[in-house]
Amino acid sequence: MRAALAAWLVLSLLGGTAAEDMCGDPPAAPPRSAAAPQLSPEERLSPHMPESLRCDACHAIAFQIEEQLRKAEGKVGKKALKESDYTEVLERSCSQEWESYGVLELHGEKRLAGPGLQRQQPLSVLVSGGPWPGRLSKLCHGYVGEQGEARIYSAHRRGPAALRQLLCHGDKGPCAGRKDRPDPPKALQNEL
């Protein structure tokens, strides 16, 4: 009896009989779909970050700078880095690939998405590559040039919020006067 049972088990596995074949197919999940964001000519072709995405871009840049500086400090035992070291880390932060960032549409509004940015809806199409990595790199280098390495590193030493405040939320920052996550634009109504 044992031999017959073992032979049946081996033949079932070799024949591809699986649990769902015996019990029926699992219920089908409802179909889902998402469309890629429709990009304007500026969003597709301009070498500059579109104004509407600069706040998100700034938060992504602050996150990457913070991560790179934190890793470098971890290698020296959380001590402060020498000027030559943090200058090199900032250059490397801005010159990275930036390939994990792209744009998606959320509630009718285009948003930048990637590491360090608030999670977006679970089903969305991310358009990455193309002009986005170059725009982020260029913007990052601009922030470092405008604020200076020493000032950026000093803000980093005070914490991630201080770095985001310096780069993104200051008087002239791209997020100045905006909430962290602006509300989606309201639909216009036709007046009679």
C-alpha positions as CSV (number, residue, x, y, z in Angstrom):
1,M,0.0,0.0,0.0
2,R,2.8,2.4,0.9
3,A,4.6,1.7,-2.4
4,A,1.4,2.4,-4.4
5,L,0.9,5.7,-2.5
6,A,4.5,6.7,-3.0
7,A,4.2,5.9,-6.7
8,W,1.0,7.9,-7.1
9,L,2.7,10.9,-5.3
10,V,5.7,10.7,-7.6
11,L,3.6,10.4,-10.7
12,S,1.3,13.3,-9.6
13,L,4.3,15.6,-9.1
14,L,5.9,14.6,-12.4
15,G,2.6,14.9,-14.2
16,G,2.0,18.4,-12.9
17,T,-1.0,17.8,-10.9
18,A,-1.1,20.7,-8.5
19,A,-3.5,21.5,-5.6
20,E,-5.4,24.0,-7.7
21,D,-6.1,21.3,-10.4
22,M,-7.7,19.1,-7.7
23,C,-9.6,21.9,-6.0
24,G,-10.3,24.2,-8.9
25,D,-8.6,27.4,-10.0
26,P,-8.2,30.1,-7.4
27,P,-10.7,33.0,-7.9
28,A,-9.5,35.5,-10.4
29,A,-8.5,38.9,-9.0
30,P,-10.4,41.9,-10.4
31,P,-8.6,43.5,-13.3
32,R,-6.7,46.7,-12.5
33,S,-5.2,49.2,-14.8
34,A,-3.2,52.4,-14.6
35,A,-2.2,54.8,-17.3
36,A,1.2,56.6,-17.7
37,P,1.1,60.3,-16.9
38,Q,0.6,62.5,-19.9
39,L,3.6,64.8,-19.9
40,S,3.6,68.3,-21.3
41,P,6.3,69.4,-23.8
42,E,8.2,71.1,-21.0
43,E,8.0,68.0,-18.8
44,R,9.3,65.8,-21.7
45,L,11.9,68.0,-23.3
46,S,13.2,70.8,-21.0
47,P,16.6,70.3,-19.4
48,H,15.3,72.0,-16.3
49,M,13.0,70.5,-13.6
50,P,9.5,71.8,-14.1
51,E,8.4,74.2,-11.4
52,S,5.5,72.0,-10.3
53,L,8.0,69.2,-9.4
54,R,10.7,71.2,-7.8
55,C,9.5,70.7,-4.2
56,D,9.4,66.9,-4.6
57,A,12.8,67.1,-6.3
58,C,14.3,69.1,-3.4
59,H,13.0,66.5,-0.9
60,A,14.5,63.7,-3.0
61,I,17.9,65.5,-3.1
62,A,17.8,66.3,0.6
63,F,17.1,62.6,1.3
64,Q,20.0,61.4,-0.9
65,I,22.5,63.9,0.6
66,E,21.4,62.9,4.1
67,E,21.8,59.2,3.3
68,Q,25.3,59.6,1.7
69,L,26.6,61.8,4.6
70,R,25.1,59.4,7.2
71,K,26.9,56.5,5.5
72,A,30.2,58.4,5.4
73,E,29.9,59.3,9.0
74,G,29.1,55.7,9.9
75,K,32.5,54.7,8.5
76,V,34.3,57.0,10.8
77,G,32.3,56.2,13.9
78,K,29.6,58.9,13.7
79,K,32.3,61.6,14.1
80,A,32.2,64.8,12.1
81,L,33.7,64.5,8.6
82,K,36.6,66.6,7.5
83,E,35.8,69.3,5.0
84,S,37.5,67.4,2.1
85,D,35.5,64.3,3.0
86,Y,32.0,65.9,3.1
87,T,32.8,67.9,0.0
88,E,33.6,64.6,-1.8
89,V,30.4,63.0,-0.4
90,L,28.3,65.9,-1.6
91,E,29.8,65.7,-5.1
92,R,29.2,62.0,-5.2
93,S,25.6,62.5,-4.0
94,C,24.8,64.9,-6.8
95,S,26.7,63.0,-9.5
96,Q,24.9,59.6,-8.8
97,E,22.7,58.0,-11.4
98,W,19.3,59.1,-10.0
99,E,17.6,56.3,-12.0
100,S,15.2,55.3,-9.2
101,Y,13.3,58.5,-9.6
102,G,10.6,59.4,-12.0
103,V,7.2,61.0,-12.4
104,L,3.7,59.6,-11.9
105,E,0.2,61.0,-11.8
106,L,-1.6,61.0,-8.5
107,H,-5.2,62.3,-8.3
108,G,-4.7,64.2,-11.5
109,E,-1.4,65.8,-10.4
110,K,2.1,64.9,-11.5
111,R,4.4,64.0,-8.7
112,L,8.0,63.0,-8.5
113,A,8.4,59.5,-6.9
114,G,11.4,57.5,-5.6
115,P,13.4,56.9,-2.4
116,G,12.9,59.5,0.3
117,L,9.6,60.7,-1.1
118,Q,6.2,59.9,0.5
119,R,4.8,56.7,-0.9
120,Q,2.3,57.1,-3.7
121,Q,-0.8,55.1,-4.5
122,P,0.0,51.3,-4.9
123,L,-1.2,51.1,-8.5
124,S,0.5,53.8,-10.7
125,V,2.8,54.0,-13.6
126,L,6.2,55.6,-13.0
127,V,7.9,57.2,-15.9
128,S,11.6,57.1,-15.0
129,G,14.8,57.6,-16.9
130,G,14.8,60.1,-19.7
131,P,15.3,63.7,-18.5
132,W,14.6,63.1,-14.8
133,P,18.1,61.8,-13.6
134,G,19.9,64.7,-15.4
135,R,17.4,67.3,-13.9
136,L,17.9,65.9,-10.4
137,S,21.7,66.0,-10.7
138,K,21.7,69.5,-12.1
139,L,19.4,70.7,-9.4
140,C,21.5,69.0,-6.7
141,H,24.7,70.7,-7.9
142,G,22.8,74.0,-8.0
143,Y,21.8,73.6,-4.3
144,V,25.3,72.7,-3.3
145,G,26.7,75.7,-5.2
146,E,24.1,78.1,-3.9
147,Q,24.2,77.0,-0.2
148,G,27.8,75.9,0.0
149,E,29.2,72.6,1.3
150,A,29.9,73.8,4.8
151,R,26.4,75.1,5.3
152,I,24.8,72.0,4.0
153,Y,27.0,69.8,6.2
154,S,26.2,71.9,9.2
155,A,22.5,71.5,8.5
156,H,22.9,67.8,8.1
157,R,24.6,67.6,11.5
158,R,21.5,69.2,13.1
159,G,19.3,66.5,11.5
160,P,17.3,65.7,8.4
161,A,14.6,68.3,9.1
162,A,17.3,71.0,9.3
163,L,18.7,70.0,5.9
164,R,15.2,69.9,4.3
165,Q,14.5,73.3,5.8
166,L,17.7,74.8,4.4
167,L,17.4,73.4,0.9
168,C,13.6,73.2,0.4
169,H,11.6,75.4,2.8
170,G,13.7,78.5,3.3
171,D,12.6,81.9,2.0
172,K,13.6,81.1,-1.6
173,G,13.3,77.3,-1.4
174,P,11.0,75.5,-3.9
175,C,8.6,74.5,-1.1
176,A,8.5,77.9,0.6
177,G,4.9,78.7,1.6
178,R,3.6,75.2,0.6
179,K,2.5,72.3,2.7
180,D,4.6,69.2,2.5
181,R,2.0,67.6,0.3
182,P,-0.1,70.1,-1.6
183,D,-3.8,69.3,-2.1
184,P,-4.6,68.2,-5.7
185,P,-6.0,71.1,-7.8
186,K,-9.8,71.4,-7.6
187,A,-11.7,71.0,-10.8
188,L,-12.9,74.2,-12.4
189,Q,-16.6,74.7,-12.8
190,N,-18.2,76.4,-15.8
191,E,-20.1,79.5,-14.9
192,L,-23.3,80.4,-16.7
